[in-house]
Amino acid sequence: MSATAIEMKRATAWPARPTADHGTATIAGREARAKELGGAVADHISDPVAFAARLADAFRELADPEYRAGQAFVAPGIGPTHGVRSPLQVAVRRAFERASRRVSPAELLQVADRLLREPEREARWFAITTLERTLAKEPERTWQLLRRAATDADDWITVDTLAHPYGKGILAEPYRWAELEQLTVSPSRWERRLVGSTIATMPFVNRTLGRKPEVAARGLALLGLVIGDREPDVQKALSWGFRSMAVVDLPATTAALRQEARMAANRGDGQRAWVVRDSLTKLDLPAAEEIREQLAGLRRRPGGPSTSEAAELAERFADMGLGRPMPQPPLT
C-alpha cells in the first residue's frame, strides 16, 4: 500500500491494534504468522489459480473487521476488501518475495495477471507490487498489466499504489510519458488522478532519474493540462505532484504556480485556485505568501465544471471516443 494511504490511515481514528479475540493475540505474533503465510503461498507459484486461492485464504486469516470498516471510511466506494492491516500485508509480501527470489519474471507475470482479476483489493495491491519486480526484465508485458490495473482502478489507494511502478516504468523508458499524457483526457477520474500521483512519486521511486530537470519540465507540463479538474480526488493528486516537482526544480515549479494563480484570479477559477493553494507548502515563504494573497477569496464550488485544458480537449473530441479505454488483449 502506498505511503499516502498509510498517512491517511494514521490521520483517522482507526483501532491502534486488533481486538483481543481476533486472531493471534499480539501484533508481533500476527506479523510472524503473516510471514509464514507469505512464504507458503510461494509454493503455488506455478499454478496462478491455486496461488490466488491460497493468498485469499491467508488474507482472510489475517483480516480485521474493524480495519475493513476503516478502509471503507477513508476510501469510500473502495469495493471488496479483506481488511488486512498494512504491516501484515507488507509482511506477507516480503516473505513471498524472499521465497520466490529465483522465480522467473514470466511466472510472476502470470500470477499478477490472475490476482488483478480478484475482487478483493489486497490481491490487486499484491499484484501491483509484484509487477515492480518484473519491470526491468519484462517491461512490455508488465506495462500491459499495469495499464489494465489503471483502467480497472476505482479507488485512490489502488491508484496511488499504481503510481510507484508507473513512475519507475516511465523513468526507465521515457517514451511512456506519452501514455501518461493520454490519461489526462480519460473519462475516469481515477486515471486522471494517476497522472498527478505518478508525477508525485517520481522523485522518490528513483532519486537519480526522478530528479533530473526534464522530469520537472515534463511533469509540470502535464500538471498544467489537468489543473482545473473539478474532481477532488484529482485535485489532491495534482497538488501532491506540484509539491514533488518543487523538490526537483523549485524555480520552475514556483513560476508554474505563479502562472496558474494569475489564471485562476483572472478567471475566478476556484478549482484551479484550490490546487495552487494546496501546493504552496514547498515554496519559499515570500513566494507562497504572494501567491496566497493573489488567491484570497477564491474558493472551489462543489459541482462546478472542470476548467482544465484536458477537459476542454476531451469535450471537443468526445464523439471520437478520446480517452476511452480500449479492450485489453490477454497477456501473452
C-alpha contacts under 8 A as a table, 3 or more apart, distances in Angstrom:
res1	aa1	res2	aa2	distance
1	M	5	A	6.46
1	M	6	I	7.26
1	M	86	S	6.71
1	M	125	W	6.65
1	M	157	I	7.08
1	M	158	T	7.83
1	M	161	T	5.67
2	S	5	A	5.22
2	S	6	I	6.51
2	S	157	I	6.97
2	S	160	D	5.97
2	S	161	T	4.88
3	A	6	I	5.02
3	A	7	E	6.17
4	T	7	E	5.09
4	T	8	M	6.15
4	T	157	I	7.96
4	T	160	D	7.28
5	A	8	M	5.06
5	A	9	K	6.22
5	A	157	I	5.90
5	A	160	D	7.79
6	I	9	K	5.15
6	I	10	R	6.34
6	I	86	S	7.54
7	E	10	R	5.20
7	E	11	A	6.38
8	M	11	A	5.16
8	M	12	T	6.74
8	M	74	V	7.23
9	K	12	T	5.39
9	K	13	A	7.97
9	K	14	W	7.03
9	K	70	G	7.90
9	K	74	V	7.27
10	R	13	A	7.52
10	R	14	W	7.50
12	T	74	V	7.92
14	W	66	E	7.79
14	W	67	Y	6.97
14	W	70	G	6.11
15	P	18	P	7.03
15	P	66	E	7.15
15	P	67	Y	7.25
17	R	27	I	7.25
18	P	22	H	6.54
18	P	27	I	7.65
18	P	64	D	6.78
19	T	22	H	5.48
20	A	23	G	7.93
20	A	25	A	5.97
21	D	25	A	7.32
22	H	25	A	7.30
22	H	64	D	7.35
23	G	30	R	7.48
23	G	61	E	7.37
23	G	62	L	7.04
24	T	27	I	7.49
24	T	29	G	5.94
24	T	30	R	5.37
25	A	29	G	6.86
25	A	30	R	7.48
26	T	29	G	5.08
26	T	30	R	6.25
27	I	30	R	5.03
27	I	31	E	6.14
28	A	31	E	5.14
28	A	32	A	6.21
29	G	32	A	5.06
29	G	33	R	6.22
30	R	33	R	4.99
30	R	34	A	6.08
30	R	62	L	7.46
30	R	88	L	7.38
31	E	34	A	4.86
31	E	35	K	6.23
31	E	87	P	7.43
31	E	88	L	5.68
31	E	91	A	6.29
32	A	35	K	5.18
32	A	36	E	6.34
33	R	36	E	4.98
33	R	37	L	6.19
34	A	37	L	5.10
34	A	38	G	6.05
34	A	58	A	7.68
34	A	62	L	7.24
34	A	88	L	5.85
34	A	89	Q	7.60
34	A	91	A	5.71
34	A	92	V	5.05
35	K	38	G	5.02
35	K	39	G	6.22
35	K	91	A	5.29
35	K	92	V	5.09
35	K	94	R	7.56
35	K	95	A	5.18
35	K	96	F	7.91
36	E	39	G	5.33
36	E	40	A	6.27
36	E	92	V	7.67
36	E	95	A	7.34
37	L	40	A	5.02
37	L	41	V	6.34
37	L	58	A	6.02
37	L	92	V	6.44
38	G	41	V	5.51
38	G	42	A	6.99
38	G	55	L	7.89
38	G	58	A	7.82
38	G	91	A	7.24
38	G	92	V	4.08
38	G	93	R	6.10
38	G	94	R	7.37
38	G	95	A	4.94
38	G	96	F	4.70
39	G	42	A	5.60
39	G	43	D	7.65
39	G	92	V	7.40
39	G	95	A	5.05
39	G	96	F	4.85
39	G	98	R	7.61
39	G	99	A	5.61
40	A	43	D	5.70
40	A	44	H	7.98
40	A	96	F	7.65
41	V	44	H	5.69
41	V	45	I	7.28
41	V	51	F	6.18
41	V	54	R	6.03
41	V	55	L	6.21
41	V	96	F	6.95
42	A	45	I	5.28
42	A	51	F	7.59
42	A	96	F	5.78
42	A	99	A	6.16
42	A	100	S	6.09
43	D	46	S	7.88
44	H	47	D	5.55
44	H	48	P	7.19
44	H	50	A	6.19
44	H	51	F	4.97
44	H	54	R	7.96
45	I	48	P	6.23
45	I	51	F	6.00
45	I	107	E	6.97
45	I	108	L	7.54
45	I	111	V	6.94
46	S	107	E	6.75
47	D	50	A	5.41
47	D	51	F	6.03
47	D	111	V	7.85
48	P	51	F	4.85
48	P	52	A	6.10
48	P	110	Q	6.47
48	P	111	V	4.83
48	P	114	R	6.10
49	V	52	A	5.26
49	V	53	A	6.37
49	V	114	R	6.89
50	A	53	A	5.04
50	A	54	R	6.13
51	F	54	R	5.21
51	F	55	L	6.07
51	F	111	V	7.26
52	A	55	L	5.14
52	A	56	A	6.10
52	A	111	V	7.68
52	A	114	R	7.02
52	A	115	L	6.09
52	A	118	E	7.83
52	A	123	A	7.72
53	A	56	A	5.12
53	A	57	D	6.27
54	R	57	D	4.99
54	R	58	A	6.25
55	L	58	A	4.99
55	L	59	F	6.22
55	L	123	A	7.54
56	A	59	F	5.12
56	A	60	R	6.07
56	A	123	A	7.39
57	D	60	R	5.10
57	D	61	E	6.29
58	A	61	E	5.22
58	A	62	L	6.39
59	F	62	L	5.05
59	F	63	A	5.84
59	F	82	H	6.39
59	F	84	V	6.44
59	F	122	E	7.86
60	R	63	A	5.08
60	R	82	H	6.10
62	L	84	V	5.94
62	L	88	L	7.46
63	A	67	Y	7.94
63	A	68	R	7.86
63	A	82	H	5.56
63	A	83	G	4.98
63	A	84	V	4.54
63	A	85	R	7.46
64	D	67	Y	5.26
64	D	68	R	6.32
64	D	82	H	7.59
64	D	83	G	5.29
64	D	84	V	5.96
64	D	85	R	7.35
65	P	68	R	4.99
65	P	69	A	6.35
65	P	82	H	7.96
65	P	83	G	6.08
66	E	69	A	5.14
66	E	70	G	6.38
66	E	83	G	7.64
67	Y	70	G	4.88
67	Y	71	Q	6.26
67	Y	83	G	5.29
67	Y	84	V	6.93
67	Y	85	R	6.64
68	R	71	Q	5.07
68	R	72	A	6.47
68	R	81	T	6.66
68	R	82	H	6.55
68	R	83	G	3.82
68	R	84	V	7.22
69	A	72	A	5.22
69	A	73	F	6.34
69	A	83	G	7.62
70	G	73	F	4.92
70	G	74	V	6.38
71	Q	74	V	5.46
71	Q	75	A	5.90
71	Q	76	P	7.90
71	Q	78	I	7.70
71	Q	83	G	7.20
72	A	75	A	5.22
72	A	76	P	5.16
72	A	77	G	6.84
72	A	78	I	6.24
73	F	76	P	5.76
75	A	78	I	5.53
75	A	155	D	6.44
75	A	156	W	6.77
75	A	157	I	7.22
76	P	155	D	7.70
77	G	154	D	7.65
77	G	155	D	6.90
78	I	81	T	7.92
78	I	154	D	6.64
78	I	155	D	5.20
79	G	119	P	7.81
79	G	120	E	7.36
79	G	121	R	7.40
80	P	119	P	6.17
80	P	120	E	4.81
80	P	121	R	6.40
81	T	84	V	7.98
81	T	119	P	7.90
81	T	120	E	4.63
81	T	121	R	5.32
81	T	122	E	6.42
82	H	120	E	6.52
82	H	121	R	7.79
82	H	122	E	7.01
84	V	88	L	6.59
84	V	89	Q	6.45
84	V	122	E	7.61
85	R	88	L	5.50
85	R	89	Q	6.38
86	S	89	Q	5.02
86	S	90	V	6.14
87	P	90	V	5.08
87	P	91	A	6.13
88	L	91	A	4.93
88	L	92	V	6.20
89	Q	92	V	5.22
89	Q	93	R	6.19
89	Q	122	E	7.76
90	V	93	R	5.08
90	V	94	R	6.02
91	A	94	R	5.30
91	A	95	A	6.12
92	V	95	A	5.36
92	V	96	F	6.21
93	R	96	F	5.07
93	R	97	E	6.13
93	R	126	F	6.89
94	R	97	E	4.93
94	R	98	R	6.23
95	A	98	R	5.20
95	A	99	A	6.21
96	F	99	A	5.07
96	F	100	S	5.96
97	E	100	S	5.14
97	E	101	R	5.79
98	R	101	R	5.39
99	A	102	R	7.98
100	S	103	V	5.16
103	V	107	E	6.72
103	V	108	L	7.16
104	S	107	E	5.44
104	S	108	L	6.57
105	P	108	L	4.98
105	P	109	L	6.07
105	P	133	R	7.65
105	P	134	T	5.40
105	P	137	K	7.07
105	P	138	E	6.85
106	A	109	L	5.13
106	A	110	Q	6.46
106	A	138	E	7.78
107	E	110	Q	5.20
107	E	111	V	6.44
108	L	111	V	5.14
108	L	112	A	6.14
108	L	130	T	7.12
108	L	131	L	7.72
108	L	134	T	7.37
109	L	112	A	5.01
109	L	113	D	5.97
109	L	131	L	7.07
109	L	134	T	7.26
109	L	141	R	7.76
109	L	142	T	7.02
110	Q	113	D	5.05
110	Q	114	R	6.41
111	V	114	R	5.21
111	V	115	L	6.21
111	V	127	A	7.55
112	A	115	L	5.03
112	A	116	L	6.10
112	A	124	R	7.98
112	A	126	F	7.92
112	A	127	A	4.54
112	A	128	I	7.30
112	A	130	T	6.74
112	A	131	L	6.92
112	A	145	L	7.95
113	D	116	L	5.48
113	D	117	R	7.03
113	D	127	A	7.54
113	D	145	L	6.71
113	D	331	L	7.47
114	R	117	R	5.49
114	R	118	E	7.08
115	L	118	E	5.22
115	L	123	A	5.47
115	L	124	R	5.67
115	L	126	F	7.67
115	L	127	A	5.77
116	L	123	A	6.89
116	L	124	R	4.80
116	L	127	A	6.22
116	L	149	A	6.82
117	R	124	R	7.56
118	E	121	R	7.54
118	E	123	A	6.33
118	E	124	R	6.79
119	P	123	A	7.87
120	E	123	A	5.89
120	E	124	R	7.05
121	R	124	R	5.02
121	R	125	W	6.14
121	R	158	T	7.66
122	E	125	W	5.06
122	E	126	F	6.09
123	A	126	F	5.02
123	A	127	A	6.21
124	R	127	A	4.94
124	R	128	I	6.21
124	R	158	T	7.93
125	W	128	I	5.04
125	W	129	T	6.32
125	W	158	T	6.67
125	W	161	T	6.96
126	F	129	T	5.38
126	F	130	T	6.17
127	A	130	T	4.96
127	A	131	L	6.23
128	I	131	L	5.12
128	I	132	E	6.83
128	I	146	L	7.26
128	I	149	A	8.00
128	I	161	T	7.26
128	I	162	L	6.38
128	I	165	P	7.58
129	T	132	E	5.29
129	T	133	R	7.32
129	T	161	T	7.87
129	T	165	P	7.62
130	T	133	R	5.45
130	T	134	T	7.15
131	L	134	T	5.14
131	L	135	L	6.30
131	L	142	T	6.17
131	L	146	L	7.67
131	L	165	P	7.26
132	E	135	L	5.47
132	E	165	P	5.37
133	R	136	A	7.29
134	T	137	K	5.72
134	T	138	E	5.50
134	T	139	P	6.98
134	T	142	T	6.38
135	L	138	E	5.46
135	L	139	P	4.65
135	L	142	T	5.80
135	L	143	W	7.58
135	L	165	P	7.73
135	L	169	G	6.74
136	A	139	P	5.81
138	E	141	R	5.82
138	E	142	T	5.88
139	P	142	T	5.11
139	P	143	W	5.94
139	P	169	G	7.56
140	E	143	W	5.19
140	E	144	Q	6.29
141	R	144	Q	4.99
141	R	145	L	6.56
141	R	331	L	6.99
141	R	332	T	7.71
142	T	145	L	5.32
142	T	146	L	6.26
143	W	146	L	4.86
143	W	147	R	5.93
143	W	169	G	7.68
144	Q	147	R	5.22
144	Q	148	R	6.36
144	Q	331	L	7.60
145	L	148	R	5.01
145	L	149	A	6.16
145	L	331	L	7.76
146	L	149	A	5.00
146	L	150	A	6.24
146	L	162	L	7.36
146	L	165	P	7.94
146	L	166	Y	7.43
147	R	150	A	5.07
147	R	151	T	6.31
148	R	151	T	5.07
148	R	152	D	6.28
148	R	328	Q	6.81
149	A	152	D	5.15
149	A	153	A	5.95
149	A	162	L	7.82
150	A	153	A	5.11
150	A	159	V	6.97
150	A	162	L	7.30
150	A	190	W	7.73
150	A	191	E	6.23
150	A	194	L	7.84
151	T	191	E	6.94
151	T	325	P	6.76
153	A	158	T	6.24
153	A	159	V	6.34
153	A	190	W	6.49
153	A	191	E	7.66
154	D	158	T	7.44
154	D	159	V	7.81
154	D	190	W	6.23
155	D	158	T	5.73
155	D	159	V	6.49
155	D	190	W	6.94
156	W	159	V	4.93
156	W	160	D	5.99
156	W	190	W	7.02
156	W	193	R	7.96
156	W	233	D	7.31
157	I	160	D	5.28
157	I	161	T	6.10
158	T	161	T	5.06
158	T	162	L	6.12
159	V	162	L	5.04
159	V	163	A	6.28
159	V	190	W	6.64
159	V	191	E	7.69
159	V	193	R	7.30
159	V	194	L	5.83
159	V	197	S	7.57
160	D	163	A	4.98
160	D	164	H	7.30
160	D	194	L	6.98
160	D	197	S	5.91
160	D	198	T	7.65
161	T	164	H	6.04
162	L	165	P	5.92
162	L	166	Y	6.14
162	L	194	L	7.73
162	L	198	T	7.94
163	A	166	Y	4.93
163	A	167	G	5.84
163	A	194	L	6.32
163	A	197	S	5.61
163	A	198	T	4.34
163	A	199	I	7.99
163	A	201	T	6.62
164	H	167	G	5.24
164	H	168	K	6.31
164	H	198	T	6.68
164	H	201	T	6.22
164	H	202	M	7.63
164	H	205	V	6.45
165	P	168	K	4.94
165	P	169	G	5.90
166	Y	169	G	5.12
166	Y	170	I	6.21
166	Y	198	T	6.21
167	G	170	I	5.29
167	G	171	L	6.17
167	G	198	T	5.22
167	G	199	I	6.86
167	G	201	T	6.43
167	G	202	M	5.22
167	G	205	V	6.96
168	K	171	L	5.23
168	K	172	A	6.16
168	K	202	M	7.09
168	K	205	V	6.32
168	K	206	N	6.95
169	G	172	A	5.19
169	G	173	E	6.09
169	G	176	R	7.56
170	I	173	E	5.03
170	I	174	P	5.12
170	I	175	Y	7.22
170	I	176	R	5.16
170	I	177	W	6.09
171	L	174	P	5.57
171	L	202	M	7.65
171	L	206	N	7.93
171	L	209	L	6.34
171	L	210	G	6.72
173	E	176	R	6.02
174	P	177	W	5.74
175	Y	178	A	6.10
175	Y	179	E	7.90
176	R	179	E	5.09
176	R	180	L	6.61
177	W	180	L	5.07
177	W	181	E	6.24
177	W	218	R	7.97
178	A	181	E	4.97
178	A	182	Q	6.40
179	E	182	Q	5.09
179	E	183	L	6.86
180	L	183	L	5.35
180	L	184	T	7.20
180	L	195	V	6.19
181	E	184	T	5.45
181	E	185	V	7.93
181	E	195	V	7.59
181	E	222	L	6.56
182	Q	185	V	6.11
182	Q	186	S	7.14
182	Q	323	G	6.58
183	L	186	S	4.97
183	L	191	E	5.79
183	L	192	R	5.64
183	L	194	L	7.84
183	L	195	V	6.71
183	L	323	G	6.65
184	T	191	E	7.63
184	T	192	R	5.29
184	T	195	V	6.75
184	T	222	L	7.59
184	T	225	L	7.12
184	T	226	V	6.14
184	T	310	A	5.86
184	T	323	G	7.95
185	V	192	R	7.23
185	V	310	A	5.32
185	V	311	A	6.34
185	V	313	L	7.22
185	V	314	A	5.38
185	V	322	L	6.98
185	V	323	G	5.18
186	S	189	R	7.23
186	S	191	E	6.35
186	S	192	R	6.23
186	S	314	A	7.71
186	S	322	L	7.40
186	S	323	G	4.19
186	S	324	R	6.05
186	S	325	P	7.93
187	P	191	E	7.99
187	P	323	G	6.36
187	P	324	R	6.45
188	S	191	E	5.39
188	S	192	R	6.48
189	R	192	R	4.95
189	R	193	R	5.99
189	R	231	E	6.95
189	R	233	D	7.40
189	R	234	V	6.49
190	W	193	R	4.88
190	W	194	L	6.21
190	W	233	D	7.68
190	W	234	V	7.35
191	E	194	L	4.95
191	E	195	V	6.87
192	R	195	V	5.42
192	R	196	G	7.35
192	R	226	V	7.71
192	R	234	V	6.31
193	R	196	G	5.49
193	R	197	S	6.22
193	R	233	D	6.53
193	R	234	V	4.39
193	R	235	Q	7.70
193	R	237	A	5.79
193	R	238	L	7.47
194	L	197	S	4.92
194	L	198	T	5.73
194	L	237	A	7.63
195	V	198	T	5.44
195	V	199	I	6.37
195	V	222	L	7.62
195	V	223	L	7.68
195	V	237	A	7.88
195	V	238	L	7.91
196	G	199	I	5.27
196	G	200	A	6.05
196	G	223	L	6.64
196	G	234	V	7.34
196	G	237	A	4.70
196	G	238	L	4.63
196	G	239	S	7.76
196	G	240	W	7.00
196	G	241	G	5.15
197	S	200	A	4.95
197	S	201	T	6.31
197	S	237	A	5.22
197	S	238	L	7.26
197	S	240	W	7.10
197	S	241	G	6.35
198	T	201	T	5.32
198	T	202	M	6.39
198	T	241	G	7.81
199	I	202	M	5.41
199	I	219	G	5.89
199	I	241	G	5.45
199	I	244	S	7.60
199	I	245	M	7.83
200	A	203	P	7.16
200	A	237	A	7.59
200	A	240	W	5.76
200	A	241	G	3.98
200	A	242	F	7.28
200	A	243	R	7.50
200	A	244	S	5.14
200	A	245	M	7.16
201	T	204	F	5.46
201	T	205	V	6.04
201	T	241	G	7.79
201	T	244	S	7.41
202	M	205	V	5.39
202	M	206	N	6.37
202	M	207	R	7.82
202	M	210	G	4.86
202	M	211	R	7.63
203	P	206	N	5.95
203	P	207	R	5.34
203	P	208	T	7.76
203	P	209	L	7.66
203	P	210	G	4.15
203	P	211	R	5.20
203	P	244	S	6.89
203	P	245	M	7.80
203	P	247	V	7.62
203	P	248	V	6.99
204	F	207	R	5.37
204	F	210	G	6.85
205	V	210	G	7.16
206	N	209	L	5.71
206	N	210	G	5.11
206	N	211	R	7.85
207	R	210	G	5.31
207	R	211	R	5.97
208	T	211	R	5.66
208	T	212	K	6.99
209	L	212	K	5.70
210	G	215	V	6.36
210	G	248	V	7.93
211	R	215	V	6.52
211	R	216	A	7.64
211	R	247	V	7.78
211	R	248	V	4.99
212	K	215	V	5.56
212	K	216	A	7.24
212	K	248	V	6.88
213	P	216	A	5.37
213	P	217	A	6.39
213	P	248	V	6.77
213	P	249	D	6.58
214	E	217	A	4.85
214	E	218	R	6.03
215	V	218	R	5.31
215	V	219	G	5.68
215	V	248	V	7.73
216	A	219	G	4.96
216	A	220	L	5.70
216	A	245	M	5.59
216	A	248	V	6.18
216	A	249	D	6.17
216	A	252	A	7.62
216	A	253	T	7.75
217	A	220	L	5.50
217	A	221	A	6.27
217	A	252	A	7.83
218	R	221	A	5.14
218	R	222	L	6.42
219	G	222	L	5.31
219	G	223	L	6.20
219	G	241	G	7.92
219	G	245	M	7.34
220	L	223	L	5.00
220	L	224	G	5.97
220	L	242	F	7.22
220	L	245	M	7.29
220	L	253	T	7.17
220	L	256	A	7.27
221	A	224	G	5.05
221	A	225	L	6.54
222	L	225	L	5.07
222	L	226	V	6.63
223	L	226	V	5.33
223	L	227	I	5.96
223	L	238	L	6.30
223	L	241	G	7.38
223	L	242	F	7.49
224	G	227	I	5.47
224	G	260	E	7.98
224	G	309	E	7.94
225	L	308	S	6.13
225	L	309	E	5.15
225	L	310	A	5.33
226	V	229	D	5.91
226	V	238	L	7.79
226	V	308	S	5.29
226	V	309	E	6.52
226	V	310	A	5.59
226	V	311	A	7.52
227	I	235	Q	7.20
227	I	238	L	6.86
227	I	271	Q	7.80
227	I	272	R	5.78
227	I	275	V	7.18
227	I	307	T	7.71
227	I	308	S	5.43
227	I	309	E	7.90
228	G	235	Q	7.86
228	G	269	D	7.60
228	G	271	Q	5.07
228	G	272	R	4.41
228	G	275	V	7.98
228	G	306	S	5.54
228	G	307	T	4.60
228	G	308	S	4.29
228	G	309	E	7.91
229	D	234	V	6.79
229	D	235	Q	6.61
229	D	271	Q	6.68
229	D	272	R	7.55
229	D	305	P	7.82
229	D	306	S	4.56
229	D	307	T	6.15
229	D	308	S	5.53
229	D	311	A	7.25
230	R	234	V	7.75
230	R	235	Q	7.40
230	R	271	Q	6.07
230	R	303	G	7.34
230	R	304	G	6.49
230	R	305	P	5.95
230	R	306	S	4.57
230	R	307	T	7.51
231	E	234	V	5.34
231	E	235	Q	6.25
231	E	306	S	7.99
232	P	235	Q	4.86
232	P	236	K	6.14
233	D	236	K	5.53
233	D	237	A	6.74
234	V	237	A	5.30
234	V	238	L	6.29
235	Q	238	L	5.06
235	Q	239	S	6.37
235	Q	271	Q	7.96
235	Q	274	W	7.79
235	Q	275	V	5.86
236	K	239	S	5.41
236	K	240	W	6.26
236	K	275	V	7.15
237	A	240	W	4.95
237	A	241	G	6.09
238	L	241	G	4.93
238	L	242	F	6.30
238	L	275	V	6.69
239	S	242	F	5.06
239	S	243	R	6.22
239	S	275	V	5.18
239	S	276	V	6.79
239	S	278	D	5.78
239	S	279	S	4.81
240	W	243	R	5.19
240	W	244	S	6.30
240	W	279	S	6.86
241	G	244	S	5.14
241	G	245	M	6.22
242	F	245	M	5.06
242	F	246	A	6.34
242	F	253	T	6.82
242	F	279	S	5.91
243	R	246	A	5.20
243	R	247	V	7.03
243	R	279	S	5.45
243	R	280	L	7.37
243	R	281	T	7.34
243	R	282	K	5.69
244	S	247	V	5.31
244	S	248	V	6.96
245	M	248	V	4.97
245	M	249	D	6.04
245	M	250	L	7.14
245	M	253	T	6.28
246	A	249	D	5.22
246	A	250	L	4.28
246	A	251	P	7.70
246	A	252	A	7.79
246	A	253	T	5.39
246	A	254	T	7.45
246	A	282	K	6.25
246	A	283	L	6.99
247	V	250	L	6.23
247	V	282	K	7.72
249	D	252	A	5.56
249	D	253	T	6.18
250	L	253	T	5.14
250	L	254	T	5.98
250	L	283	L	7.08
251	P	254	T	5.11
251	P	255	A	6.16
252	A	255	A	5.12
252	A	256	A	6.16
253	T	256	A	5.02
253	T	257	L	6.17
254	T	257	L	5.21
254	T	258	R	6.12
254	T	283	L	6.66
254	T	287	A	7.47
255	A	258	R	5.08
255	A	259	Q	6.25
256	A	259	Q	5.16
256	A	260	E	6.26
257	L	260	E	4.98
257	L	261	A	5.98
257	L	276	V	6.15
257	L	291	I	7.99
258	R	261	A	5.06
258	R	262	R	6.25
258	R	291	I	6.46
259	Q	262	R	5.21
259	Q	263	M	6.31
260	E	263	M	5.03
260	E	264	A	6.06
260	E	272	R	7.17
260	E	273	A	7.79
260	E	276	V	7.07
261	A	264	A	5.00
261	A	265	A	6.08
261	A	272	R	7.67
261	A	273	A	6.39
261	A	276	V	6.57
261	A	291	I	6.55
261	A	294	Q	7.02
261	A	295	L	6.67
262	R	265	A	5.16
262	R	266	N	6.08
262	R	294	Q	7.59
263	M	266	N	5.18
263	M	267	R	6.10
263	M	269	D	7.65
264	A	267	R	5.29
264	A	268	G	5.56
264	A	269	D	4.51
264	A	270	G	6.81
264	A	272	R	5.81
264	A	273	A	5.61
264	A	295	L	7.56
265	A	268	G	5.16
265	A	269	D	6.61
265	A	273	A	7.75
265	A	294	Q	6.94
265	A	295	L	6.20
265	A	298	L	7.52
266	N	269	D	7.78
268	G	298	L	6.65
269	D	272	R	5.60
269	D	273	A	6.19
269	D	298	L	7.16
269	D	299	R	7.87
269	D	300	R	7.31
269	D	307	T	7.58
270	G	273	A	4.82
270	G	274	W	6.06
270	G	298	L	5.28
270	G	299	R	4.49
270	G	300	R	3.81
270	G	301	R	6.68
271	Q	274	W	5.47
271	Q	275	V	6.89
271	Q	299	R	7.29
271	Q	300	R	4.76
271	Q	301	R	7.31
271	Q	306	S	7.44
271	Q	307	T	7.51
272	R	275	V	5.45
272	R	276	V	6.40
272	R	300	R	7.90
272	R	307	T	7.72
273	A	276	V	5.12
273	A	277	R	6.00
273	A	295	L	6.46
273	A	298	L	6.52
273	A	299	R	7.01
273	A	300	R	7.34
274	W	277	R	5.18
274	W	278	D	6.12
274	W	299	R	6.79
274	W	300	R	6.43
275	V	278	D	5.15
275	V	279	S	6.23
276	V	279	S	5.14
276	V	280	L	6.67
277	R	280	L	5.66
277	R	291	I	7.86
277	R	292	R	6.37
277	R	295	L	7.69
278	D	281	T	7.26
279	S	282	K	6.95
280	L	283	L	5.39
280	L	288	A	5.41
281	T	288	A	7.36
283	L	287	A	6.57
283	L	288	A	5.75
284	D	287	A	5.58
284	D	288	A	6.15
285	L	288	A	5.04
285	L	289	E	6.06
286	P	289	E	5.22
286	P	290	E	6.17
287	A	290	E	5.11
287	A	291	I	6.24
288	A	291	I	5.25
288	A	292	R	6.01
289	E	292	R	4.99
289	E	293	E	6.07
290	E	293	E	5.29
290	E	294	Q	6.38
291	I	294	Q	5.02
291	I	295	L	6.44
292	R	295	L	5.21
292	R	296	A	6.34
293	E	296	A	5.16
295	L	298	L	5.63
300	R	304	G	7.65
301	R	304	G	5.29
306	S	311	A	6.35
307	T	311	A	6.78
307	T	312	E	7.29
308	S	311	A	5.24
308	S	312	E	6.45
309	E	312	E	5.12
309	E	313	L	6.18
310	A	313	L	5.06
310	A	314	A	6.08
311	A	314	A	5.05
311	A	315	E	6.12
312	E	315	E	5.21
312	E	316	R	6.16
313	L	316	R	5.10
313	L	317	F	6.39
314	A	317	F	5.40
314	A	318	A	5.66
314	A	322	L	6.16
314	A	323	G	7.26
315	E	318	A	4.94
317	F	320	M	5.45
317	F	321	G	7.02
317	F	322	L	6.08
318	A	321	G	5.37
318	A	322	L	5.95
319	D	322	L	7.68
321	G	324	R	5.54
